[in-house]
């Protein structure tokens, strides 16, 4: 990449590039990786900045009862990345913490190169504790997280300078974790003005350089730190003096800081834009709906089919709209191959004994309360009557190590599976990662999504399924409000948010009714019509809900406007 031309610096706490690099935990990191790959395809001059995460998020083990335990992920960065000689330094609690960078080269379908830099403090010059700061993703306490975010934000800008990036057109903060980059940009603005410390005069200049994407209404997604801890770690008088810029309700708030230092702010779906404007009423917040990277998430059999019938789709995802002209039998054959691969893996890993002739439903995402993974099991007897001999279910997902309720949910799913044994087969795959996700979104016959609105800001797993011709059965929240055409691209659970207050019993009843009265009869009794739904998933949703379209919107609205 030519470092003399303006670039977009894309900062994210996690970036998932490939499954053997555990530098991601879930949707946020996968989206970041897909964004970087789209930039390479579209020749957008972008560089990624993240942390190395030597111990990953965690390796999930499940015992026979479904109780989760966590282990550090063992991986060797040098197997995937190239170490660079450049160094940067940040101050943490008055100590000078040395940072190095490793680089991954992402080559687009047309040969364009995008670089992703992974920051690493595991250097002999640092103390043992400082060396651990780029160890665990979303691990430790508030102190550890705050220090990590200093390394990402302030250290990331300094590393870009050390690497020779002098012309950064925009700094894109993918969530608030990177908001401390604003402090470094304020310091740079002050130095250009001949001052030792930044003032309010520098804020407008920095705002023109920054873009902020907020991803969730869930409180845990908005990092907050006690001011006593901030004073200890940063020791910056300006933070105290300008609390209206940095703080909300007496705490340093990373989302608040990012909002105040960005000229463009967006949510990640149209519905999420509405929610974000309600949460942050004093700010102008747009919406750019998320997408997925087609070349990454299309199964081999589907990608080969698209290569034959829609040449050029990898660089022009819009052309997937022509999937409507692909013969039904070719769609079904490609899907059947993906399903066989998935079920071979499921049977090998779980001994579930699933077969390809049985309708297969998939549910995979982070296991947490608002995603309601137990909704499907609200009435076991009704589920058994509907699905006996006609339905098999595959689950996957991790609970955060500190989320005891999430861990108990996984255990409960194992109990439900045992109660349904002999009538409906249920399998739970351990250590959900990119490999398992890619097989599931292409190999199941239906993708299930059951969040409590409006907590699903966007969601992308259903987009991956649609790319592979797999319809969704989903609550009307996040992206699905935009992608849903009843009976054409999939089916809705319940009604639009706001229509009624008590949702859970009604949503469960709606889920069962859709399976019993519409989806299973269509699959078993009118296969051609079911394949028509599959084709529409690809043509209408696969062609639109991708990172090519998404990144083009960022370019027009936020990067080079």
C-alpha positions in Angstrom: 0.0 0.0 0.0 1.2 3.5 -0.9 1.6 5.2 2.5 1.8 8.7 0.9 -1.9 8.6 -0.2 -4.7 9.2 2.2 -6.0 6.1 4.0 -8.8 5.1 6.2 -7.6 3.9 9.6 -10.1 1.3 10.8 -9.8 0.7 14.6 -11.5 -2.3 16.2 -10.9 -4.2 19.5 -11.3 -7.4 17.6 -10.8 -8.3 13.9 -11.6 -11.9 12.7 -9.7 -12.8 9.6 -9.6 -16.6 9.8 -10.6 -19.2 12.3 -7.1 -20.3 13.4 -6.3 -16.7 14.5 -8.4 -16.3 17.7 -8.4 -12.5 17.4 -12.2 -12.2 17.6 -15.1 -13.2 19.9 -18.1 -12.9 17.7 -20.1 -10.6 15.5 -18.2 -7.4 16.0 -14.9 -9.0 15.1 -16.3 -11.0 12.2 -17.8 -7.8 10.8 -14.5 -6.0 11.1 -12.7 -8.8 9.2 -15.4 -8.8 6.5 -15.0 -5.0 6.2 -11.3 -5.3 5.7 -11.8 -8.0 3.0 -14.4 -5.9 1.2 -11.9 -2.9 1.2 -9.4 -5.2 -0.5 -12.0 -6.3 -3.1 -13.1 -2.7 -3.8 -9.6 -1.2 -3.6 -10.5 1.2 -0.8 -7.3 2.5 0.8 -7.9 1.2 4.3 -5.6 -0.1 7.1 -6.9 -2.1 10.1 -5.7 -1.6 13.7 -6.4 -4.0 16.5 -4.8 -5.9 19.4 -3.0 -9.3 19.0 -4.9 -11.2 21.8 -2.2 -13.9 22.4 -4.6 -16.0 24.5 -7.7 -15.3 22.2 -11.2 -15.0 23.6 -11.3 -18.5 25.1 -11.5 -22.1 24.0 -14.8 -23.5 25.0 -15.2 -27.0 26.4 -18.5 -28.6 27.2 -18.9 -31.6 29.5 -21.6 -34.3 29.1 -24.1 -32.2 31.0 -23.4 -29.0 28.9 -21.4 -27.1 31.5 -19.0 -24.7 29.9 -15.4 -24.3 31.0 -12.8 -22.0 29.4 -9.2 -22.3 28.4 -6.7 -19.9 26.8 -6.4 -20.5 23.1 -3.0 -21.7 22.0 -1.7 -20.2 18.8 1.5 -18.9 17.3 1.3 -15.4 15.8 4.4 -15.9 13.6 2.5 -18.7 11.8 0.0 -16.1 10.4 1.6 -12.7 10.8 4.8 -10.9 10.0 6.5 -9.0 12.9 7.5 -5.5 12.1 10.5 -3.5 13.5 8.5 -0.4 14.3 7.9 0.5 17.9 5.5 2.9 19.7 5.2 3.8 23.4 2.3 4.7 25.6 2.1 5.9 29.2 0.1 3.6 31.5 0.1 4.6 35.2 3.2 6.6 34.5 5.1 3.6 33.0 6.4 3.6 29.4 4.8 0.6 27.8 6.5 -0.6 24.6 4.3 -1.7 21.6 5.3 -3.6 18.5 3.1 -4.5 15.5 2.5 -7.6 13.5 0.9 -7.3 10.1 -1.5 -9.4 8.1 -1.8 -8.9 4.3 -5.3 -9.2 2.9 -5.4 -9.6 -0.9 -8.7 -8.7 -2.6 -10.3 -10.6 -5.5 -8.7 -8.1 -7.9 -5.2 -8.3 -6.3 -5.4 -5.1 -4.2 -3.6 -5.3 -0.8 -5.0 -4.1 2.6 -2.9 -4.4 5.7 -4.1 -5.1 9.2 -1.8 -4.3 12.2 -2.0 -6.2 15.4 -0.6 -4.4 18.4 1.5 -6.4 20.9 2.9 -5.5 24.3 4.5 -8.9 25.0 8.0 -7.5 24.9 10.9 -8.1 27.3 11.2 -4.4 28.0 7.8 -4.4 29.6 6.8 -5.7 33.0 4.9 -9.0 33.2 1.6 -7.2 33.8 2.2 -4.8 30.9 3.2 -7.7 28.6 -0.3 -9.3 29.4 -2.2 -6.3 28.1 -2.5 -7.8 24.6 -3.3 -11.2 26.0 -7.0 -11.9 26.5 -9.9 -10.4 24.5 -12.6 -9.0 26.8 -10.8 -10.5 29.8 -9.8 -9.2 33.2 -11.4 -6.4 35.2 -12.1 -2.7 34.4 -8.4 -1.8 35.1 -7.2 -4.3 32.6 -9.8 -3.2 30.0 -9.0 0.5 30.4 -5.3 -0.2 29.9 -6.0 -2.3 26.8 -8.0 0.6 25.4 -5.2 3.0 26.0 -2.9 0.6 24.0 -5.5 0.3 21.2 -6.5 4.0 20.8 -3.4 6.0 21.8 -0.9 3.3 20.9 -2.7 2.6 17.6 -2.3 6.2 16.4 1.3 6.3 17.5 2.0 3.0 15.7 0.6 4.3 12.5 2.9 7.3 12.7 5.9 5.0 13.4 4.9 2.9 10.4 4.9 6.0 8.2 1.2 6.8 7.8 1.2 10.6 7.7 -2.0 11.1 5.7 -5.0 9.5 7.4 -8.3 10.7 5.8 -10.5 9.3 8.5 -10.2 7.3 11.7 -13.1 4.9 11.9 -13.9 3.7 15.5 -15.7 0.3 15.2 -17.4 0.6 18.6 -16.2 2.8 21.5 -13.2 0.7 22.6 -10.9 2.7 20.4 -12.1 6.2 21.4 -8.9 7.1 23.2 -7.4 7.6 19.7 -9.2 11.0 20.0 -6.8 11.9 22.9 -3.8 11.4 20.7 -5.4 13.3 17.8 -6.2 16.2 20.2 -2.6 16.1 21.4 -1.4 16.3 17.8 -3.7 19.2 17.1 -2.4 21.0 20.1 1.2 20.5 19.1 0.4 21.8 15.6 -1.0 24.9 17.3 2.1 25.4 19.4 0.5 24.3 22.7 1.6 21.6 25.2 -2.0 20.5 26.0 -5.2 20.3 24.1 -8.1 22.6 24.6 -11.7 22.9 23.3 -10.2 24.7 20.3 -8.9 21.4 19.1 -12.1 19.4 19.2 -13.6 20.6 16.0 -10.5 19.8 14.1 -10.4 16.3 15.5 -14.1 15.7 14.8 -13.5 16.2 11.1 -11.1 13.3 11.2 -13.3 10.7 13.0 -16.1 8.4 12.2 -17.9 6.3 14.9 -20.1 3.2 14.5 -22.1 2.2 17.6 -23.2 -1.5 17.5 -25.5 -2.3 20.4 -28.1 -0.9 22.8 -26.9 -3.5 25.4 -25.4 -1.6 28.3 -22.4 -4.0 28.5 -21.4 -2.8 25.1 -20.7 0.7 26.3 -17.5 0.8 28.4 -17.5 3.1 31.4 -14.7 3.7 33.9 -14.6 5.3 37.4 -12.7 8.6 37.3 -10.4 7.5 40.1 -9.2 4.6 37.8 -8.9 7.0 34.8 -6.8 9.4 36.9 -4.6 6.5 37.9 -4.1 5.0 34.4 -4.0 8.2 32.3 -3.1 11.0 34.7 -4.4 13.6 32.3 -5.7 16.8 33.8 -7.5 17.7 30.6 -9.8 14.7 31.1 -10.9 16.1 34.4 -11.2 19.7 33.1 -13.3 18.7 30.1 -15.6 16.1 31.6 -18.5 17.1 29.4 -16.4 15.8 26.5 -15.3 12.6 28.1 -17.8 11.7 30.8 -21.5 10.8 31.3 -23.1 10.5 34.7 -19.7 11.0 36.4 -17.8 8.2 34.7 -15.6 8.2 31.7 -17.8 6.8 28.9 -16.1 5.6 25.8 -19.3 5.8 23.7 -19.8 9.4 24.9 -16.3 10.3 24.0 -16.6 8.7 20.5 -19.8 10.6 19.9 -18.3 13.9 20.9 -15.2 13.5 18.7 -16.9 12.2 15.5 -18.3 14.2 12.5 -20.3 11.1 11.4 -22.0 8.6 13.6 -24.1 5.6 12.5 -26.0 2.6 13.8 -25.8 -0.7 12.0 -29.4 -1.1 10.7 -32.3 1.2 10.0 -34.1 0.1 13.1 -30.9 0.4 15.2 -30.5 3.9 14.0 -33.9 4.8 15.5 -32.9 3.1 18.8 -29.5 4.9 18.9 -31.2 8.3 18.3 -33.4 7.6 21.2 -30.5 6.6 23.4 -28.3 9.5 22.4 -30.9 12.2 21.6 -28.5 15.1 21.4 -26.5 13.6 18.5 -27.1 13.2 14.8 -27.0 9.5 14.1 -27.3 7.9 10.7 -27.7 4.2 9.8 -25.7 2.0 7.5 -26.9 -1.6 7.7 -24.2 -4.2 8.2 -23.3 -6.8 5.6 -21.1 -10.0 5.2 -18.2 -10.8 2.9 -19.6 -13.0 0.1 -16.3 -14.7 -0.8 -15.7 -15.7 2.8 -19.2 -17.0 3.7 -20.4 -18.8 0.6 -19.9 -22.5 1.0 -17.7 -24.2 -1.6 -20.6 -25.8 -3.4 -22.6 -22.6 -3.5 -19.5 -20.5 -4.5 -18.7 -22.9 -7.3 -22.3 -22.7 -8.5 -22.2 -18.9 -8.5 -18.8 -19.0 -10.3 -20.5 -21.0 -13.1 -23.7 -19.2 -13.4 -22.9 -15.6 -12.2 -19.3 -15.0 -13.2 -17.8 -11.9 -11.5 -20.0 -12.1 -8.4 -17.0 -12.0 -6.1 -16.2 -8.5 -7.1 -19.8 -7.5 -7.8 -22.1 -8.9 -5.1 -25.0 -7.1 -6.6 -25.0 -9.5 -9.5 -26.2 -12.3 -7.2 -29.7 -10.9 -8.0 -29.4 -13.1 -11.1 -29.7 -16.2 -8.8 -33.4 -16.2 -9.7 -32.4 -17.7 -13.1 -30.4 -20.6 -11.6 -32.3 -23.8 -12.1 -33.9 -25.1 -9.0 -32.2 -28.5 -9.1 -28.7 -26.8 -9.2 -29.6 -24.7 -6.1 -30.8 -27.9 -4.3 -27.7 -30.0 -5.3 -25.3 -27.3 -4.0 -27.3 -26.9 -0.8 -27.4 -30.7 -0.4 -23.7 -30.9 -0.6 -23.2 -28.2 2.0 -25.8 -30.0 4.3 -23.9 -33.3 3.9 -20.7 -31.7 4.9 -22.3 -30.1 8.0 -24.0 -33.3 9.2 -20.8 -35.4 8.7 -19.1 -32.9 11.1 -22.0 -32.8 13.5 -22.2 -36.6 13.7 -18.5 -36.9 14.1 -18.3 -34.3 16.9 -21.5 -35.2 18.8 -22.6 -38.7 17.7 -26.0 -37.3 17.1 -26.9 -39.5 14.1 -28.4 -36.8 12.0 -29.5 -37.6 8.4 -29.7 -35.4 5.3 -33.3 -36.2 4.6 -34.6 -34.6 7.8 -35.4 -30.8 8.0 -32.5 -29.2 9.9 -32.8 -26.0 11.9 -29.8 -24.0 13.0 -29.2 -21.5 15.9 -25.8 -20.2 16.6 -24.7 -17.0 18.3 -23.3 -15.8 21.7 -25.4 -17.4 24.4 -26.9 -14.6 26.4 -30.3 -13.8 27.8 -31.6 -11.3 25.3 -31.0 -13.6 22.4 -33.5 -16.0 24.0 -31.9 -19.3 22.8 -34.5 -21.2 25.0 -37.5 -19.8 23.2 -37.6 -22.8 20.8 -38.0 -25.1 23.9 -40.8 -23.1 25.6 -43.2 -26.1 25.0 -41.3 -29.3 24.7 -44.4 -31.4 24.0 -45.6 -29.2 21.2 -42.1 -29.1 19.7 -42.0 -32.9 19.9 -45.4 -33.2 18.2 -44.4 -30.8 15.4 -41.0 -32.2 14.9 -41.2 -35.9 15.7 -39.3 -37.6 12.8 -39.4 -34.4 10.8 -37.0 -32.0 12.6 -33.5 -32.0 13.8 -31.8 -29.0 15.5 -28.2 -27.8 15.7 -27.1 -25.3 18.3 -23.7 -23.6 18.8 -22.4 -20.6 20.8 -20.3 -19.5 23.7 -21.3 -17.8 26.9 -19.0 -15.1 28.2 -16.9 -16.5 31.1 -18.6 -14.1 33.5 -22.1 -14.8 32.2 -23.4 -17.4 34.6 -26.9 -17.2 33.2 -25.6 -17.9 29.7 -23.7 -20.9 31.0 -26.8 -22.2 32.7 -28.7 -21.7 29.4 -26.3 -24.0 27.5 -26.8 -26.6 30.3 -30.5 -26.3 30.0 -30.3 -26.9 26.2 -28.5 -30.2 26.9 -31.3 -31.1 29.3 -34.0 -30.2 26.7 -32.1 -32.4 24.1 -32.2 -35.3 26.5 -35.9 -34.9 27.1 -36.6 -34.8 23.3 -34.4 -37.8 22.6 -36.0 -40.2 20.2 -38.4 -37.6 18.9 -36.4 -34.6 17.9 -32.6 -34.8 17.7 -30.7 -31.8 19.1 -27.0 -31.4 18.9 -24.8 -28.6 20.5 -21.4 -28.0 18.9 -18.6 -26.8 21.2 -16.2 -24.0 20.5 -18.2 -22.1 17.9 -15.8 -20.4 15.5 -15.6 -19.2 11.9 -15.3 -22.7 10.5 -18.4 -24.0 12.3 -20.3 -20.9 11.4 -19.5 -21.2 7.7 -20.7 -24.8 7.7 -23.9 -24.1 9.7 -25.1 -21.1 7.7 -24.9 -23.0 4.5 -25.8 -26.5 5.7 -29.0 -26.1 7.7 -32.4 -25.7 6.0 -33.6 -22.9 8.2 -31.8 -20.2 10.3 -33.5 -19.3 13.6 -33.1 -16.0 15.3 -35.1 -15.1 18.5 -33.7 -11.9 20.1 -35.8 -9.7 22.4 -36.4 -6.5 20.4 -34.9 -3.9 20.2 -31.7 -5.5 21.5 -30.5 -7.0 18.2 -28.9 -4.0 16.6 -28.3 -5.8 13.3 -27.2 -9.4 13.4 -25.2 -10.9 10.5 -25.6 -14.7 10.8 -28.9 -14.6 8.9 -27.2 -12.6 6.2 -24.6 -15.3 5.8 -27.4 -17.9 5.7 -29.2 -15.9 3.0 -26.0 -15.7 0.9 -26.1 -19.5 0.9 -29.8 -19.7 0.1 -30.9 -20.6 3.6 -34.1 -18.8 4.7 -34.6 -17.2 8.1 -37.3 -17.7 10.7 -36.7 -14.6 12.8 -38.1 -12.1 15.2 -38.6 -8.7 13.4 -35.6 -6.9 14.8 -32.2 -5.6 13.4 -31.5 -6.3 9.8 -34.4 -8.8 9.3 -36.9 -5.9 9.3 -35.2 -4.8 6.1 -34.6 -8.3 4.6 -37.9 -9.9 5.4 -40.6 -10.6 2.8 -43.0 -13.1 4.3 -42.9 -16.4 2.4 -40.4 -15.0 -0.1 -37.1 -14.6 1.8 -38.2 -16.4 5.0 -40.7 -16.0 7.8 -41.3 -13.7 10.7 -41.8 -14.6 14.4 -44.4 -12.4 15.9 -45.1 -8.8 14.8 -43.1 -5.6 14.5 -41.7 -4.2 17.7 -44.0 -1.8 19.5 -47.2 -3.5 18.4 -47.6 -5.3 21.8 -45.8 -5.4 25.1 -45.7 -9.0 26.2 -43.8 -10.9 23.6 -42.3 -14.2 24.9 -45.5 -16.5 25.0 -46.7 -15.0 21.7 -43.4 -15.3 20.0 -43.1 -19.0 21.1 -46.6 -19.7 19.7 -45.8 -17.9 16.5 -42.5 -19.8 16.1 -44.3 -23.2 16.5 -47.2 -22.1 14.2 -44.8 -21.1 11.4 -42.9 -24.4 11.7 -46.0 -26.6 11.9 -48.4 -24.9 9.4 -46.1 -23.3 6.9 -42.4 -24.2 6.8 -42.3 -28.0 7.4 -45.2 -28.6 5.0 -43.5 -26.5 2.3 -40.2 -28.3 2.7 -41.7 -31.8 2.7 -44.7 -31.4 0.3 -43.7 -28.6 -2.1 -39.9 -28.7 -2.6 -40.0 -26.5 -5.7 -41.6 -23.7 -3.7 -39.2 -24.1 -0.9 -36.3 -23.8 -3.4 -37.9 -20.7 -4.7 -37.6 -19.1 -1.3 -34.0 -20.2 -1.2 -33.4 -18.5 -4.6 -35.0 -15.3 -3.4 -32.8 -15.3 -0.3 -29.7 -15.2 -2.6 -31.2 -12.8 -5.1 -32.8 -10.3 -2.8 -30.8 -10.5 0.4 -27.5 -12.0 -0.6 -27.1 -9.4 -3.3 -27.7 -6.5 -0.8 -26.7 -7.4 2.7 -23.0 -7.7 2.0 -19.9 -5.7 3.0 -19.4 -4.5 -0.6 -22.6 -2.4 -0.4 -22.0 -1.5 3.2 -18.4 -0.2 2.5 -19.6 1.8 -0.5 -22.0 3.6 1.8 -19.3 4.4 4.3 -17.1 5.7 1.4 -19.9 8.0 0.2 -21.3 9.1 3.6 -18.4 9.1 6.0 -15.0 8.5 4.5 -14.5 10.8 1.4 -17.7 12.9 1.5 
